[in-house]
Structures are given as structure tokens and as C-alpha cells.
Amino acid sequence: MKTEGRSLVTSDFGLLTSLPNNIINLVTLTKQLCFGDALFGQSYEIKLHINGAENQKAKLAYYLGDKQYVEQTASFNKKGKLIFKGDKQLPTGIYMVILDNGYFDFLVDKEQNFSMSSDTSNFIANMKISGSDENKLFFEYQVEVIGLKARFEKIEKKIKLLDKKSDSLKLLKTQKQNIEDSVGNLWKKIVNNAPNSYLAKVLSAFNSRNINNFNLADPEMLRTPVYTNMLRLFIKKNINKITPHIIFETRKLLDSLKPVEANYEYVANYLLNFYNTFYKIGMNEVFVFIADNYFLPEKASWFNKEQLSAINKRRNVLAQSLVGEIAPKLVLEGSNGEFFSLHQIDAKFTILYFWSSNCGHCTIATKALKNAYAKLQKKNIEVFAVNIDTDSTKWLKYIEDFDLQWINCQDINAISGFREKYYVYGSPLLFLLDNKKIILSKQNGEVEIQKLIEKLVD
């Protein structure tokens, strides 16, 4: 079933499968993000009456990115009543109430003094709202979507049990499509009938799936799962472009967000963390750019000195292998038992080549390099090849079988730190160095490496 509508019930907003789901944070995103003072002096009061929740603790939480953060904790009294309140209005967004036996989502917009009553047998179906037209509309929507989803899943089960040649199959598929159409018509109906509602805004953003139609500077969308999904679409749109283009678009986005403090801080954090862990050539340049221009030194006021120090340390590691920098020193053991120093190679140019014996792409690139090696030597170009495997037996056999005559090295125990120094998280990877060992260019993948080799031998 398409995720239209289902998202606001299950919180499944169709995250991009082409990008890493588990982004390892360089620094943990916390509630340090600033949400401004525009609503200071106003208050919120959300009254709950949940039968079956007597004497339970409950959490008021909000969405931010892929996670949920607790805003407030309170306890139901013996009558199942509770009040969440504060002297400053909550930022607009999708919030949730978390109880011992489940949770339910609701909307926070301009109406921040309202009541909700239900029971633990079915929070959504039995929900009654007073004082919030937005949430009346939202829960009506959820009830209809849940009903359609149940019908959809029932039909799917029937389809799985049928033979592919069954006469009933076509009818069931038609019914399935009709339900999908009904879900789509449902959110469109809300947008048409209540175009100025916050729910219409959220549904329109989610169902458009188009970053060009979404405003990342909108503070009302930050505390929704939609926001990060759209930020991922921004990344996906640019990720396969050349590094200068990615940096240009990143600068344009972050500079445009500066007037909206909370959005700016969240996006800056997200992009820094993403480019810290997305291992593709050129991504360390993007990370260093973001760190230098938006975090260091002490440009990110929402982080403490220890966190900024961690960013600076990581920045310095990744900056070592940028084009224009002097290549980090490497002293590695060769296939003949001798040790070779990269910086002691006396050549007009040096090809620093990281490869694996178990990589098909590396085999293609290695053969291309071997075929050109004699011509490269005549031009005073030397090859310093570093095998990234932990199996020396296979590596040595490969050298013998393919008669690789250049400098062959390996660092089984990674003592040299070559992976971090040169951002080696895939292969094949090639760096071209001049006679002073300054990095002139770098290429990954057999196609780009072959193109560079052809240019060098021409």
C-alpha cells in the first residue's frame, strides 16, 4: 500500500532506502536547539482524560528528525486525568503522548489550550477533542485511514493465498487499487476543504515528495517526520553531482536558513553528521567545508567546547587527504619484506593506489594500471600500491600471478592509520601526487581511474 495517509498513523514517512538509515552522530543532537522567543509569554495547557490510564506516568514528546524527544512528564491521577502545561507556547509540530501501553499522535498549532479524552482500549478510535479544530480533523483522518488500511491488509492476505491464475485475483487487485485511491482522495479532500489548516500543510508536504515544493526554512515543519524526509530528498538530489556543486548547494541552503535559528541548527547538524559517514569520494571535502564555515571556530553556539573540539579533531583528520594538501606520510611493509616510505619516492608524479584482492572493480583498475605501467615509468611516474585486505597470502599470490612490478605494500593491522588519513572506505581509490607529494587529484571506481591513466600516458 502506498504510504499516503498511513504515515500519520504509523509514523512511517517512507525514509529513503538509498541513503544510510543509521547515521552515526559525530556529536549527539540534543534539546540544545533553540526554538526562538516569538511565543514567549503565552502558555499551553493540554488536558487529558484517559480511562484505563489511572495513576500512570505519561510523556509529552515531539518529533525531531528520526527521533522523538520528551518535552514534559506528568502523572494521571486516580480518575485518569492529567494536564500538560507550560508558561511558553510549544513550537508548532506533531507531538505524541506516550503511556505504558501505547501512544498517540496529535497536532500542536495555534490552539494550545484544549482537551482530549479517550481510553486505553483504542486511543484513536475513541478520541474526543474539545477546543482544537485541528485535532478534530486530524483524528477523523486517522480513523478513516486506519479503517482503509485494515481493509487493504485483509485483501493482501487473500491475494497471497490465491493461485496466480485465479479468476478472483483481478477483482481483488481492483479492490486494492480502489482503497489506495481512497487514501489519496482523503488527504486531497482535507487540503481542498481546509486549505489553511496545519494538517493540510503537513499532508501536502508529505504527499508532494518534491523538495522543490517544500520550504526547509518553515519553522512549523521542523517538528514533524516530514522535515527530515525532505532534507534527505535535498541530499539525494545533489549527492551524485560533483563536489563543488554539492558545496554550492549546501552553502546556499545553510545561508538561507540562518534567520530561522532552530531549522538552521538542525540542518547544519544533520548535514555535518551525514557527510561524516557517507563514504563517497569528495564527501570529506563537503564535511570540512561545513565544519570550517558553520561550526569552527566556535560558530555553533549551541555546542559546548568539548563537542566543538570533537568536530575540529575529525575535521583535521579528514582534511589531510584533500586536493591541494600534502599527502599524509605512509611507511609500509612491502611484499619483499622491506619498508617503503611514500614521501621518499623520487618521481615526477606518484600514483598512490588503494585496492583489494577480492574486488572485481579493483581487478579491472589494476589491469589497466599494469598495462600502462611501462609507459608511466618512461614519464617518471611511479606507483605506490597499498592492498587494504587483511589476508597477505592471497595478496602475495595476486602479485605473483599478475606480475605486479611496482611498489606493493600492505598494512594488515592498520598500524599506519591509512584508512583515516586517506578516507579509504572503499576501493579502488587512486591519488595522484606531484614530486613534492602534494595531492593533485583523486579518483575512485575503475572507470574514473582508467580515464586518469589514459590521460597520464598520452
QUIKAQUI-V791106 format. One record per backbone hydrogen bond with DSSP energy under -1.0 kcal/mol. CO is the residue of the C=O (numbers start at 1). NH is the residue of the N-H. If there is no record, write none. Layout:
# QUIKAQUI-V791106
CO_NH, CO_NH
This chain:
# QUIKAQUI-V791106
3_7, 4_6, 6_9, 6_10, 7_11, 30_33, 37_40, 39_42, 44_86, 45_114, 46_84, 47_116, 48_82, 49_118, 50_53, 51_120, 53_56, 56_76, 58_74, 59_98, 60_71, 60_72, 61_96, 62_69, 64_67, 67_64, 69_62, 72_60, 74_58, 77_55, 77_80, 80_50, 81_77, 82_48, 84_46, 86_44, 93_108, 94_63, 95_106, 96_61, 97_104, 98_59, 99_102, 102_99, 104_97, 106_95, 108_93, 112_45, 114_47, 115_130, 116_49, 117_128, 118_51, 119_122, 122_126, 124_127, 128_117, 130_115, 132_136, 133_137, 134_138, 135_139, 136_140, 137_141, 138_142, 139_143, 140_144, 141_145, 142_146, 143_147, 144_148, 145_149, 146_150, 147_151, 148_152, 149_153, 150_154, 151_155, 152_156, 153_157, 154_158, 155_159, 156_160, 157_161, 163_166, 168_172, 169_173, 170_174, 171_175, 172_176, 173_177, 174_178, 175_179, 176_180, 177_181, 178_182, 179_183, 180_184, 181_185, 182_186, 183_187, 184_188, 185_189, 186_190, 187_191, 188_192, 189_193, 190_194, 194_197, 197_201, 198_202, 199_203, 200_204, 201_205, 202_206, 203_207, 204_208, 210_213, 211_214, 215_218, 218_221, 222_224, 223_94, 225_229, 226_230, 227_231, 228_232, 229_233, 230_234, 231_235, 232_236, 233_237, 235_239, 238_241, 242_246, 243_247, 244_248, 245_249, 246_250, 247_251, 248_252, 249_253, 250_254, 251_255, 252_256, 253_257, 257_260, 260_264, 261_265, 262_266, 263_267, 264_268, 265_269, 266_270, 267_271, 268_272, 269_273, 270_274, 271_275, 274_277, 274_278, 277_279, 278_280, 280_283, 282_286, 283_287, 284_288, 285_289, 286_290, 287_291, 288_292, 289_293, 290_294, 291_295, 291_296, 295_299, 295_300, 299_301, 300_303, 304_308, 305_309, 306_310, 307_311, 308_312, 309_313, 310_314, 311_315, 312_316, 313_317, 314_318, 315_319, 319_322, 322_325, 325_439, 330_342, 332_340, 333_410, 334_337, 338_334, 340_332, 341_344, 342_345, 345_347, 349_382, 350_433, 351_384, 352_431, 353_386, 354_429, 355_388, 359_363, 360_364, 361_365, 362_366, 363_367, 364_368, 365_369, 366_370, 367_371, 368_372, 372_376, 373_377, 374_378, 376_381, 377_380, 380_348, 380_349, 382_351, 383_407, 384_353, 385_409, 386_355, 391_395, 392_396, 393_397, 394_398, 395_399, 396_400, 397_401, 398_402, 399_404, 407_385, 408_335, 409_387, 411_414, 417_421, 418_422, 419_424, 423_425, 428_445, 429_354, 430_443, 431_352, 432_440, 432_441, 433_350, 434_437, 437_327, 438_434, 439_324, 441_432, 443_430, 445_449, 446_450, 447_451, 448_452, 449_453, 450_454, 451_455, 452_456, 453_457, 454_458
